[in-house]
C-alpha cells in the first residue's frame, strides 16, 4: 500500500461460502445471532478418524453455480472460491467487469491446503490402477494456485494475479496484497480464500497438529479464552472480496462497504505460541502505523482465537502490548467459534463479518464461550450494539505466521 | 472392443473427461471446428487420449493430443487403431 499512498482501497463486494451460510447475508445473520453450527463430521471416509467435530459446508450445490467444464478440473476448495468470487462481483456490480477492460481486474487468493479431495482421488488411481489412469487435471487442481487461476479464467480477467501461501494468516496477507496491487495501478482485485480440508487425506494431514481439538461434543470442542480451551476445530469455506480503487468506486457510484486501511505481518515459528505475543503485537503496531490509526480508535477486534491456552494468553497479552490500556477495554469477538477455522478462509470470513458489523453497528458474539480467563472484553452470548468506525482483524497460523488488518468504515466523500 | 472410435464415443469422452456437453450430431456437423470452440482445452484432450489408450490397451501417437479438430483427431486415432488391429 506504500507505492501510491494517495490511492486508497475500498471493499465494494463480499461473497461468502461458510458452514453457517451459503451467502454473505445468511452468514452475517448466523454470525450476529451467535449460531453455532459445529457438528460431527459426516463426510464419507472420515468416520474412523479421531477428529470428530468440524464446521462442514452443507447444502452447497456446486453444479448449480459453476459450469461443468470448470467443475471437472477443480477441487471443492476452488468450487467455494469460484462461487464466492461470483457473489462478490455481483455484490460490487462488476459481474461483467471483464467485458469493459479485462486487464484492469486481477485476482489474488490465499490457500493453506490446496485440493486434497481431488488429489486423493487421483492418487488412489495412481496406486490402484497405475499412472496411465491419473487424469491430466491433477496437474492443476490440487495446487494452492488453482483458485486464483480458475477465477481469472472463468471471468476473463487478465490483470495481475497472485497466490499467497503464507499459512492461515495469509488470508489477511492476500487482502493486503490486493490493496497493494490496486495501489500500483490495477483498478479492481478479486481477493480471498476458501478451503476444503474435510476429506480423508486432508484430515489425516491435520491429525499431527497438537492444536487440533479432538473433543467429541460440538458445544465443547472449540472454546478459546476459557480455562476449558482444548484446541481448535477445522472448517470448510471462506470469503472473497472485491477490492477496488476508492476513487474509482466513488466515480461509478459503487457501495463502498469499507476501506482497507493498514496491514502488517510477522513470523515467529511453528507452534511457538509464547513468541506469537511479540509477533502479533508487532503486526498490530505495523497495521495501525500504516492506517495512521491510534490504538484508541480501534472499536472492535476480531481475534484469532486459537483455542490453545498458551496461544490465547499470547493473543490477550499482545492486545495489551500493542493497544495499551485500550487493549483490555476494546470489545473483542471471535465468531469463528461457531463455525470453526477454515484455515486461510477463516480471516477472510472475519473480514466479511467485520465489514458487516461496522455497517450494522453490532458486534457479533463468540458462540460456545462463556467464562473468560484472560483480561479482555470478549463479547459473548448476544450481539452488542456499538458505533463502529474501525475494526482490527487478527490471524495466526499453525506454522508461525501472524497478521493484522485494519478496516475502516467509509465516511463518504463529504467527510474526506 | 471395436477399434474404430466414433463421433458418438468422442462426444461421450468430451463430456466425461472435460465436462464439455456436445450433441454427436452437432459434432458431426462441425467436425472441422477447433476443439477450443467446443470448450475443450489441451488438458481435456490429453485426458481423452489417456482414456482411449487405456480402453484399447495401446499407445497413441504423441501427435494425438495436439490435434486441433475432431476430424483430425479421429483420423489419426482410427488410422493408428486399425493399423495392425
Interface residues (C-beta under 8 A of the other chain):
Chain A: X67 X68 X69 X70 X71 X72 X73 X132 X133 X135 X136 X137 X139 X140
Chain B: X17 X18 X19 X20 X21 X39 X43 X44 X46 X47 X50 X53 X54
